[in-house]
Amino acid sequence: MTVVGQLNPSPRLLLGPGPSDAHPRVLSAMSTPLLGHLDPQFITIMNETQELLRQAYLTKNPLTFPVSATGMAGMEACLVNLIEPGDKVVVCYAGYFSSRMIDVAGRTGAEVTVLERPWGTVFDLQQIRETLQRVRPKVLGIVHAETSTGTLQPMEELGNLCHEFDCLLLVDAVTSLGCTELKVDEWGIDAIYSCSQKGLSCPPGLSPVSFSDRATQVIKARKSKVQSWYLDLTSVMQYWGGERTYHHTAPITMVYAIREGLRLVLEEGLEARWKRHWNNHKALKAGLTAMGLPYTAQEGHQLPQLNAVRIPEGVDDLTVRKQMLAQFGIEIGGGLGDFKGKVWRIGMMGHNSWPKNVLLVLSALEHCLRTAGVLVAPGCGVAAAEAVYAQLA
Ligand SMILES: *Cc1c(COP(=O)(O)O)cnc(C)c1O
């Protein structure tokens, strides 16, 4: 028999595309003793969590709650509930996560039209208008913060445009909630999903979703059963609202976690938090650029919380990432899909987005690049970041 030792992982700083480090207050909330999932005190905690989520999403949507699984389950919950076989869906594709949306929508039996753009670029309203006019879909799906390319899609006018064509707007906000501007009601978003482990600085395990009244009506008026039993909102709704009838056992500890994570977001203030992410991004970008690492995303649309940069010619992706981890305890991400081996992804999400981490990752990366034979002027990344901070001060 093998003896399995006590759990003792090495200290890490998680600066990849997620999970990001959990806030100490979140971890301590998670050691709170359990309540039963139908205990009146737990119902109060559920209500509070939903209210905090509405505030973080800037929505009044009654149907707002965390799905009991990671971000992908939120994507799946939105698609399986809104779509019935034969419905038309348009997916805006410009990165890895939108390709998953195409896959999931296809599995629901939807007739999927793909509006394609090169990875790292954003969609403009005119293109989307033409597609809506031609296809007349029931749902248009788009990724707000594309984590594979580090691109931030402008969202302001999109809701109005979709509604002109009687189409529901579905948004992947897995990497945007808790990091950058996100206004569900003002932007006319009908269905949205996110996660707990990126901008909210909680462990992975919950996917906050929210549905507009328009989307809720569509779900209630379905003719066919939702393919997924677990994600069928027509019954989950009864647990997270309505009659509180048992559907599945809520992950009590994760609900404690997200409640604390959301309290932290709102204590800081949404505007202040968004600004903090922008400031640290500006400094990090100056540093990475000075070190000769160009961004993959289109200029003007780069994502503050996820910095995707091209790996210099001749440098081995994995060697550098392994050295970052072994020598500095820092995790950064590699590329996905078309960007595998070509791109590094440096996350500055939620509780991790602070100057100390910007300066640390820049100096560690400089060291590893030098080991890999790249000629980097000593201290150039840190100096460029410092100059940005000096200007911001
Ligand atoms: C991380 C991510 C997901 C998947 O979320 P999981 O929590 O890993 O299931 C989906 N979309 C985007 C844009 C992401 O960054």
Ligand as a Chemical Component Dictionary entry (heavy atoms), coordinates in Angstrom:
data_LIG
# 
_chem_comp.id                   LIG 
_chem_comp.type                 NON-POLYMER 
_chem_comp.pdbx_formal_charge   0 
_chem_comp.three_letter_code    LIG 
# 
loop_
_chem_comp_atom.comp_id 
_chem_comp_atom.atom_id 
_chem_comp_atom.alt_atom_id 
_chem_comp_atom.type_symbol 
_chem_comp_atom.charge 
_chem_comp_atom.model_Cartn_x 
_chem_comp_atom.model_Cartn_y 
_chem_comp_atom.model_Cartn_z 
_chem_comp_atom.pdbx_ordinal 
LIG C1 C1 C 0 -11.700 30.267 -18.652 1  
LIG C2 C2 C 0 -12.686 30.552 -19.730 2  
LIG C3 C3 C 0 -13.786 29.716 -19.971 3  
LIG C4 C4 C 0 -13.938 28.373 -19.307 4  
LIG O1 O1 O 0 -14.181 28.454 -17.962 5  
LIG P1 P1 P 0 -13.899 27.203 -17.008 6  
LIG O2 O2 O 0 -14.107 27.816 -15.668 7  
LIG O3 O3 O 0 -12.496 26.749 -17.269 8  
LIG O4 O4 O 0 -14.893 26.150 -17.299 9  
LIG C5 C5 C 0 -14.727 30.118 -20.912 10 
LIG N1 N1 N 0 -14.590 31.264 -21.594 11 
LIG C6 C6 C 0 -13.526 32.083 -21.407 12 
LIG C7 C7 C 0 -13.426 33.349 -22.197 13 
LIG C8 C8 C 0 -12.545 31.749 -20.485 14 
LIG O5 O5 O 0 -11.493 32.553 -20.307 15 
# 
loop_
_chem_comp_bond.comp_id 
_chem_comp_bond.atom_id_1 
_chem_comp_bond.atom_id_2 
_chem_comp_bond.value_order 
_chem_comp_bond.pdbx_ordinal 
LIG C1 C2 SING 1  
LIG C2 C3 SING 2  
LIG C2 C8 DOUB 3  
LIG C3 C4 SING 4  
LIG C3 C5 DOUB 5  
LIG C4 O1 SING 6  
LIG O1 P1 SING 7  
LIG P1 O2 DOUB 8  
LIG P1 O3 SING 9  
LIG P1 O4 SING 10 
LIG C5 N1 SING 11 
LIG N1 C6 DOUB 12 
LIG C6 C7 SING 13 
LIG C6 C8 SING 14 
LIG C8 O5 SING 15 
# 
